[in-house]
Amino acid sequence: MARDRDIFPNYKAPTPTIDASDAAEKARTRAMSKANAASRPATFLEQVENQIAKTKTSISNLENTAAELGAINPDAMKKFKGESNTEFNKRVTAAYKAQEQPTLTDEQVAQGFTVQFVRTGAGGKGEYRIIRPLVYTPASGGTLVSDDNNNNNNNNNNNNGNGNTNNITLVSTEKDEYGNIVGVYSDGTTKILVPSGNKYKSTVDEDAYSILENTFKDFGLEELVPEIKKFMEAGLGSNQAAVELRKTSAYITRFKGNETRRASGLNVLSEAEYLALEDSYSQTLRAYGLQNYFGIDRKIKTSAMADIIGNDISAVEFKDRIDTVVTRVNNSDPAIKNTLNAFYNITDTDLVKYFLNPKENLPKLQEKVTSAEIGAAALGQGLVTDVARATALAQLGVTKERAQEGYQAISGVLPTTTKLGQIYDEEGINYTQGTAEEEVFKQLESAKRKRLKLAEKEIGSFSGTSGLSRGALGSGKSSAF
């Protein structure tokens, strides 16, 4: 379609006219939108941002207040969030240095007294002190307290050049973080005057040691307490102490399950995981009435559990093993225990020990129990059994309940099938216990046909109802029949 400018080269589009009323309406609409935006409720995000801004302001105000309070009383200062110890100590020292300094008298100034900031303990604490000059004679003629040993040690360093030795005086005494009585001398040096005898870094460490000792005993780790004590006395940090602790014979003995795991190429457990596994074992034994199975002595118990932990038996597997031996063997029909003994020569002197033997994997143990249950079910019906036959059925998935039901049905028809098999021996129809097991448990049609053929022979010979009818091996209770 041709455009106007193509048809009329001199064509100019008309300038649109704006109605004054339209412009006013648009302006009014924009103003209303702004007003609505200003008056609308804040979105959740905006509320959160506003709250964050207020919180930051509050924190800033609190920190300013804390700094102001620190200038008044540095002892009350607290660390800011995210502030390191070094940064905090510097801030504390700055606050102490900001305190008012003592004023020297004209006489003190003339005699060479000075004002110095002296550290008085850990954490950046300190104070301003008036320090006497190296050579000072009191106006009263009194004698200054001094430390002879300290003076003797510093004679060579404090010669005034005229052959005279300066007197270094003891300014004050204080107790440091170790509990030692420390002398502060006029030259700014310090010396321990009365040792505290405290082997720990501080009284805080001493209290921490007591707490740690009690905690270790609660967790049955009392044999590690002397090792921890040595590390704390040596001033080792927690990380270094942990490394050194794991090298000690006491630690290796306590967590010897980890040594077995390491030797087997398994990952070692953390101390927390190791102790949790021990607790889980204990809870399982308690639940099955075997709380004293490993004895009552804690060291003997932990040593026995170390063998289990070292062989990577989880808490779940441990429970399954205990449940298998207690529920399915010890607390069941004695015939099952007898059959287990007959099949595998497993005596009942310590069945739990046998089932906790890591050399016997759990699935194989459970298979042995199932085989014993199947064999006991056969023997209970006066039938024959052996380990190979019972194991084959167990591997087929036959359970204890299914075995009991199946062998009951087999015992009901087997006398008849055996008798008829003898009668019709010339036709080669043999239906034995093995044939019945094939029909009942393996559901083989060939075995079923043998039974039905004997039934037909019986009907033909005696013109009656056969005891080997189609429902002879089943009552509808199991699809296996």
C-alpha positions as CSV (number, residue, x, y, z in Angstrom):
1,M,0.0,0.0,0.0
2,A,1.5,3.4,-1.0
3,R,2.2,5.8,1.7
4,D,1.1,9.5,1.6
5,R,4.8,10.6,1.4
6,D,5.3,8.4,-1.7
7,I,2.3,9.8,-3.5
8,F,2.9,13.4,-2.3
9,P,6.6,14.2,-2.1
10,N,6.0,17.4,-0.2
11,Y,3.7,15.8,2.2
12,K,4.2,16.6,5.9
13,A,2.5,14.7,8.7
14,P,0.2,16.9,10.7
15,T,1.4,17.9,14.1
16,P,-1.0,16.2,16.6
17,T,-2.8,18.6,18.8
18,I,-3.1,18.0,22.5
19,D,-6.2,18.8,24.2
20,A,-5.6,20.8,27.4
21,S,-8.1,18.7,29.3
22,D,-6.2,15.5,28.2
23,A,-2.9,16.8,29.5
24,A,-4.5,17.8,32.8
25,E,-6.0,14.4,33.2
26,K,-2.6,12.7,32.5
27,A,-0.9,14.9,35.0
28,R,-3.5,14.1,37.6
29,T,-3.1,10.3,36.9
30,R,0.6,10.5,37.4
31,A,0.2,12.4,40.6
32,M,-2.3,9.8,41.9
33,S,0.1,7.0,41.0
34,K,2.9,8.6,42.9
35,A,0.6,9.2,45.9
36,N,-0.6,5.6,45.8
37,A,3.0,4.3,45.6
38,A,4.0,6.4,48.6
39,S,1.0,5.3,50.6
40,R,0.9,1.6,49.7
41,P,2.0,-0.9,52.3
42,A,5.6,-1.8,52.1
43,T,6.4,-5.2,50.6
44,F,7.9,-7.9,52.7
45,L,11.3,-7.3,51.1
46,E,11.1,-3.6,51.9
47,Q,10.1,-4.4,55.5
48,V,13.1,-6.7,55.9
49,E,15.5,-4.1,54.4
50,N,14.1,-1.4,56.7
51,Q,14.5,-3.7,59.7
52,I,18.1,-4.5,58.7
53,A,18.8,-0.8,58.4
54,K,17.3,-0.1,61.8
55,T,19.3,-3.1,63.3
56,K,22.5,-1.8,61.8
57,T,21.9,1.6,63.3
58,S,21.1,0.1,66.7
59,I,24.3,-2.0,66.6
60,S,26.3,1.0,65.6
61,N,24.7,3.0,68.4
62,L,25.4,0.2,70.9
63,E,29.0,-0.1,69.7
64,N,29.5,3.7,70.1
65,T,27.9,3.5,73.6
66,A,30.2,0.6,74.4
67,A,33.2,2.5,73.3
68,E,32.1,5.5,75.4
69,L,31.6,3.3,78.4
70,G,35.0,1.7,77.7
71,A,36.6,5.1,77.9
72,I,34.9,5.6,81.3
73,N,35.5,2.0,82.6
74,P,37.7,-0.2,80.4
75,D,37.1,-3.2,82.7
76,A,33.5,-3.4,81.4
77,M,34.5,-3.6,77.8
78,K,33.2,-6.4,75.7
79,K,34.2,-7.8,72.3
80,F,32.3,-6.6,69.3
81,K,30.8,-9.2,66.9
82,G,33.5,-10.5,64.6
83,E,36.3,-8.7,66.5
84,S,39.5,-10.8,66.9
85,N,41.3,-11.1,70.3
86,T,44.2,-9.0,69.0
87,E,41.9,-6.2,67.8
88,F,40.0,-6.3,71.1
89,N,43.2,-6.2,73.2
90,K,44.4,-3.2,71.2
91,R,41.1,-1.4,71.8
92,V,41.2,-2.2,75.5
93,T,44.8,-0.9,75.8
94,A,43.8,2.3,73.9
95,A,40.9,2.7,76.4
96,Y,43.2,2.3,79.4
97,K,45.7,4.7,77.8
98,A,42.9,7.2,77.4
99,Q,42.4,7.4,81.1
100,E,43.6,10.4,83.1
101,Q,47.3,10.3,83.9
102,P,48.6,11.1,87.3
103,T,50.1,14.6,87.7
104,L,53.6,15.0,88.9
105,T,54.4,17.6,91.5
106,D,57.1,20.2,90.8
107,E,59.4,18.3,93.3
108,Q,58.9,15.0,91.4
109,V,59.5,16.7,88.1
110,A,62.7,18.2,89.5
111,Q,63.9,14.8,90.8
112,G,63.3,13.1,87.5
113,F,60.1,11.2,88.1
114,T,58.2,10.1,85.0
115,V,54.7,8.8,84.2
116,Q,54.7,5.6,82.3
117,F,51.9,3.2,81.0
118,V,52.5,-0.2,82.5
119,R,50.8,-3.4,81.5
120,T,49.1,-5.0,84.5
121,G,47.9,-8.3,83.0
122,A,46.5,-10.1,80.0
123,G,43.8,-8.8,77.7
124,G,45.4,-5.4,77.1
125,K,44.9,-4.1,80.6
126,G,47.3,-1.5,82.0
127,E,47.6,1.7,84.0
128,Y,49.7,4.9,84.3
129,R,52.2,4.8,87.1
130,I,54.7,7.3,88.6
131,I,58.1,5.8,88.1
132,R,61.0,6.9,90.3
133,P,64.3,7.9,88.7
134,L,67.2,5.4,88.7
135,V,69.0,7.4,91.4
136,Y,66.7,8.8,94.1
137,T,67.1,9.7,97.7
138,P,63.8,10.3,99.6
139,A,63.6,13.7,101.4
140,S,62.7,11.8,104.6
141,G,66.0,9.9,104.4
142,G,64.1,6.6,104.3
143,T,65.5,3.5,102.5
144,L,64.0,2.3,99.3
145,V,63.0,-1.3,98.8
146,S,65.2,-3.0,96.2
147,D,66.0,-6.4,94.9
148,D,69.7,-7.2,95.4
149,N,69.8,-9.9,92.8
150,N,68.3,-7.7,90.3
151,N,70.7,-4.9,91.1
152,N,73.7,-7.2,90.8
153,N,72.5,-8.6,87.5
154,N,72.1,-5.1,86.1
155,N,75.3,-3.4,87.5
156,N,77.2,-3.7,84.2
157,N,74.2,-2.3,82.2
158,N,73.6,0.7,84.4
159,N,77.0,2.3,85.0
160,N,76.7,6.1,84.6
161,G,80.1,6.4,83.1
162,N,81.8,7.6,86.3
163,G,82.2,4.2,87.8
164,N,79.0,4.5,89.9
165,T,76.3,1.9,89.6
166,N,72.7,3.2,89.4
167,N,70.2,1.9,91.9
168,I,67.3,0.2,90.2
169,T,64.4,0.2,92.6
170,L,61.4,-2.0,93.1
171,V,58.4,0.2,92.2
172,S,55.5,-2.2,92.9
173,T,54.4,-5.9,93.0
174,E,51.5,-7.5,91.3
175,K,50.1,-11.0,90.6
176,D,50.3,-12.2,87.0
177,E,47.9,-14.5,85.1
178,Y,49.9,-17.6,86.4
179,G,49.5,-16.5,90.0
180,N,53.2,-15.5,90.4
181,I,54.1,-12.4,92.4
182,V,55.9,-10.2,90.0
183,G,58.1,-7.2,90.9
184,V,58.0,-4.1,88.6
185,Y,61.2,-2.1,88.7
186,S,62.0,1.5,88.0
187,D,63.7,0.8,84.8
188,G,60.5,-0.9,83.4
189,T,61.8,-4.5,83.9
190,T,59.9,-7.2,85.8
191,K,60.9,-10.3,87.7
192,I,59.1,-13.1,89.4
193,L,59.6,-12.7,93.1
194,V,57.4,-15.5,94.4
195,P,56.5,-18.4,92.0
196,S,53.0,-19.6,92.4
197,G,53.9,-23.3,91.6
198,N,50.9,-23.3,89.2
199,K,51.8,-25.5,86.2
200,Y,48.9,-24.3,84.1
201,K,48.9,-21.2,82.0
202,S,46.4,-19.5,84.2
203,T,43.8,-20.2,86.9
204,V,41.3,-20.3,84.0
205,D,43.2,-23.2,82.5
206,E,43.3,-25.0,85.9
207,D,39.5,-24.7,86.1
208,A,39.2,-25.9,82.5
209,Y,41.3,-28.9,83.3
210,S,39.0,-29.9,86.1
211,I,36.0,-29.6,83.9
212,L,37.8,-31.6,81.1
213,E,38.8,-34.3,83.6
214,N,35.2,-34.8,84.7
215,T,34.0,-34.8,81.1
216,F,36.5,-37.4,80.1
217,K,35.5,-39.6,83.0
218,D,31.8,-39.3,82.0
219,F,32.7,-40.6,78.5
220,G,34.8,-43.4,79.9
221,L,38.0,-41.8,78.7
222,E,39.6,-41.4,82.1
223,E,42.8,-43.1,80.9
224,L,43.4,-40.1,78.6
225,V,43.2,-37.6,81.5
226,P,46.9,-37.8,82.4
227,E,47.9,-37.2,78.8
228,I,45.7,-34.1,78.6
229,K,47.1,-32.9,81.9
230,K,50.7,-33.0,80.5
231,F,49.7,-31.1,77.3
232,M,48.0,-28.4,79.3
233,E,50.9,-28.1,81.7
234,A,53.2,-27.7,78.6
235,G,50.9,-24.9,77.3
236,L,49.9,-26.6,74.1
237,G,47.0,-25.2,72.2
238,S,43.9,-27.3,71.7
239,N,44.8,-28.2,68.0
240,Q,48.3,-29.3,68.8
241,A,47.2,-31.1,71.9
242,A,44.7,-33.1,69.8
243,V,47.4,-34.1,67.4
244,E,49.8,-35.2,70.2
245,L,47.0,-37.0,72.1
246,R,46.3,-39.3,69.1
247,K,49.9,-40.4,69.2
248,T,49.8,-41.6,72.8
249,S,49.5,-45.3,73.7
250,A,46.6,-44.5,76.0
251,Y,44.6,-43.0,73.1
252,I,45.5,-45.9,70.7
253,T,44.4,-48.4,73.3
254,R,41.1,-46.6,74.0
255,F,40.3,-46.3,70.3
256,K,42.0,-49.5,69.1
257,G,39.1,-50.3,66.8
258,N,40.3,-47.4,64.6
259,E,43.8,-49.1,64.4
260,T,42.1,-52.3,63.0
261,R,40.1,-50.2,60.5
262,R,43.2,-48.4,59.4
263,A,45.1,-51.6,58.9
264,S,42.2,-53.0,56.8
265,G,42.1,-49.9,54.6
266,L,38.9,-48.5,56.1
267,N,38.4,-44.9,57.2
268,V,38.9,-44.3,60.8
269,L,36.0,-42.9,62.9
270,S,36.1,-39.6,64.7
271,E,36.1,-39.8,68.5
272,A,32.4,-38.7,68.5
273,E,31.4,-41.3,65.9
274,Y,33.3,-44.0,67.8
275,L,31.7,-43.2,71.1
276,A,28.3,-43.0,69.5
277,L,28.7,-46.4,68.0
278,E,29.7,-47.9,71.4
279,D,26.6,-46.3,72.9
280,S,24.4,-47.8,70.1
281,Y,25.9,-51.3,70.7
282,S,25.2,-50.9,74.5
283,Q,21.6,-49.8,73.9
284,T,20.9,-52.8,71.6
285,L,22.3,-55.2,74.1
286,R,20.2,-53.6,76.9
287,A,17.1,-53.8,74.8
288,Y,17.6,-57.6,74.4
289,G,18.4,-58.2,78.0
290,L,22.1,-58.6,77.3
291,Q,23.4,-55.5,79.0
292,N,26.2,-57.4,80.8
293,Y,27.2,-59.6,77.8
294,F,30.6,-57.8,77.5
295,G,31.0,-57.7,81.2
296,I,30.6,-54.9,83.7
297,D,34.2,-53.5,83.6
298,R,34.3,-50.6,81.2
299,K,37.7,-51.3,79.8
300,I,36.8,-54.9,79.0
301,K,33.6,-53.8,77.3
302,T,35.3,-51.2,75.2
303,S,38.0,-53.6,74.2
304,A,35.3,-56.2,73.0
305,M,33.5,-53.5,71.1
306,A,36.7,-52.4,69.5
307,D,36.9,-55.7,67.7
308,I,33.4,-55.2,66.3
309,I,34.0,-51.5,65.3
310,G,37.3,-52.5,63.7
311,N,35.5,-55.0,61.5
312,D,33.1,-52.3,60.3
313,I,29.9,-53.7,61.8
314,S,27.4,-50.8,61.8
315,A,24.9,-50.1,64.5
316,V,22.1,-51.4,62.3
317,E,23.9,-54.6,61.4
318,F,24.8,-55.2,65.1
319,K,21.1,-54.9,66.0
320,D,20.1,-57.3,63.2
321,R,22.7,-59.9,64.4
322,I,21.5,-59.7,68.0
323,D,17.9,-59.8,66.9
324,T,18.6,-62.9,64.7
325,V,20.2,-64.9,67.5
326,V,17.9,-63.8,70.3
327,T,14.5,-63.7,68.6
328,R,14.9,-66.5,66.0
329,V,17.1,-68.9,68.0
330,N,17.3,-68.4,71.7
331,N,13.6,-67.4,72.2
332,S,12.1,-69.8,69.7
333,D,11.4,-73.5,69.5
334,P,14.3,-75.5,71.0
335,A,14.1,-77.7,67.9
336,I,15.5,-74.8,65.8
337,K,18.5,-74.5,68.1
338,N,19.0,-78.3,68.0
339,T,18.8,-78.3,64.2
340,L,21.3,-75.4,64.0
341,N,23.7,-77.4,66.0
342,A,23.1,-80.5,63.9
343,F,23.5,-78.7,60.6
344,Y,26.5,-76.4,61.4
345,N,27.9,-77.6,64.7
346,I,26.9,-74.4,66.4
347,T,26.5,-75.0,70.1
348,D,24.4,-73.0,72.4
349,T,27.2,-72.2,74.8
350,D,27.7,-68.8,73.2
351,L,25.4,-68.3,70.3
352,V,25.7,-64.5,70.6
353,K,29.5,-64.7,70.2
354,Y,29.1,-66.8,67.1
355,F,26.6,-64.3,65.6
356,L,28.8,-61.4,66.4
357,N,31.8,-63.0,64.7
358,P,32.7,-60.6,61.9
359,K,34.0,-63.5,59.8
360,E,30.4,-64.7,59.5
361,N,28.6,-62.1,57.3
362,L,25.0,-61.3,58.3
363,P,23.2,-62.7,55.2
364,K,25.0,-66.0,55.6
365,L,24.1,-66.2,59.3
366,Q,20.4,-65.4,58.5
367,E,20.5,-68.1,55.8
368,K,21.7,-70.7,58.4
369,V,19.0,-69.8,60.8
370,T,16.4,-70.1,58.0
371,S,17.8,-73.5,57.0
372,A,17.5,-74.6,60.7
373,E,13.9,-73.4,60.8
374,I,13.0,-75.3,57.6
375,G,14.8,-78.4,58.9
376,A,13.0,-78.2,62.3
377,A,9.7,-77.9,60.5
378,A,10.3,-81.1,58.5
379,L,11.5,-83.0,61.6
380,G,8.4,-81.7,63.5
381,Q,6.2,-83.6,60.9
382,G,8.2,-86.8,61.2
383,L,9.9,-86.2,57.9
384,V,13.6,-86.4,57.0
385,T,15.9,-83.4,56.3
386,D,19.5,-82.5,55.9
387,V,21.6,-79.3,55.6
388,A,21.8,-79.4,51.8
389,R,18.0,-79.8,51.3
390,A,17.1,-77.2,53.9
391,T,19.7,-74.7,52.6
392,A,18.4,-75.1,49.0
393,L,14.9,-74.2,50.2
394,A,16.2,-71.3,52.2
395,Q,17.9,-69.9,49.2
396,L,14.7,-70.4,47.2
397,G,13.0,-68.0,49.6
398,V,11.1,-70.5,51.8
399,T,10.4,-69.0,55.2
400,K,9.8,-70.7,58.5
401,E,6.0,-70.2,58.3
402,R,5.8,-71.5,54.8
403,A,8.0,-74.5,55.7
404,Q,5.7,-75.4,58.6
405,E,2.6,-75.2,56.5
406,G,4.1,-77.0,53.5
407,Y,5.5,-79.9,55.5
408,Q,2.2,-80.3,57.3
409,A,0.5,-80.8,53.9
410,I,3.3,-83.1,52.7
411,S,3.0,-85.3,55.8
412,G,-0.7,-85.7,55.1
413,V,-0.3,-87.2,51.6
414,L,3.1,-88.8,51.7
415,P,2.0,-92.1,53.4
416,T,-0.6,-92.6,50.6
417,T,1.8,-91.7,47.8
418,T,4.5,-93.9,49.1
419,K,2.1,-96.9,49.4
420,L,0.6,-96.3,45.9
421,G,4.1,-95.9,44.5
422,Q,5.0,-99.3,45.8
423,I,1.7,-100.8,44.3
424,Y,2.3,-99.2,40.9
425,D,6.1,-99.6,41.0
426,E,6.0,-101.3,37.6
427,E,4.8,-98.1,36.0
428,G,7.6,-96.1,37.5
429,I,5.4,-93.6,39.3
430,N,7.4,-92.6,42.4
431,Y,6.2,-89.7,44.5
432,T,8.6,-89.3,47.4
433,Q,9.2,-86.5,50.0
434,G,11.6,-84.9,47.5
435,T,8.8,-85.0,44.8
436,A,6.3,-83.4,47.3
437,E,8.9,-80.7,48.1
438,E,9.3,-80.0,44.4
439,E,5.5,-79.6,44.1
440,V,4.9,-77.7,47.3
441,F,7.9,-75.3,47.5
442,K,9.1,-75.2,43.9
443,Q,5.7,-75.5,42.3
444,L,6.9,-77.9,39.6
445,E,4.1,-79.2,37.3
446,S,6.0,-82.4,36.7
447,A,5.8,-83.3,40.4
448,K,2.1,-82.4,40.5
449,R,1.4,-84.6,37.5
450,K,2.9,-87.6,39.3
451,R,0.6,-87.1,42.2
452,L,-2.4,-86.8,40.0
453,K,-1.5,-89.9,38.0
454,L,-1.3,-91.9,41.2
455,A,-4.7,-90.5,42.2
456,E,-6.2,-91.7,38.8
457,K,-4.7,-95.1,39.4
458,E,-6.2,-95.2,42.9
459,I,-9.7,-94.2,41.6
460,G,-9.5,-96.8,38.8
461,S,-8.5,-99.6,41.2
462,F,-10.8,-98.9,44.0
463,S,-13.6,-96.9,42.3
464,G,-13.7,-94.4,45.1
465,T,-12.5,-90.9,45.9
466,S,-8.7,-90.5,45.9
467,G,-6.9,-89.1,48.8
468,L,-4.5,-87.5,46.3
469,S,-7.1,-85.3,44.6
470,R,-6.2,-81.9,43.3
471,G,-6.7,-80.3,46.7
472,A,-4.7,-82.9,48.6
473,L,-1.6,-80.7,49.0
474,G,-3.3,-77.5,49.7
475,S,-6.2,-75.8,51.5
476,G,-6.0,-72.5,49.6
477,K,-3.7,-71.0,52.3
478,S,-0.7,-70.8,50.1
479,S,-0.1,-70.4,46.4
480,A,2.8,-72.8,46.8
481,F,0.3,-75.6,47.0
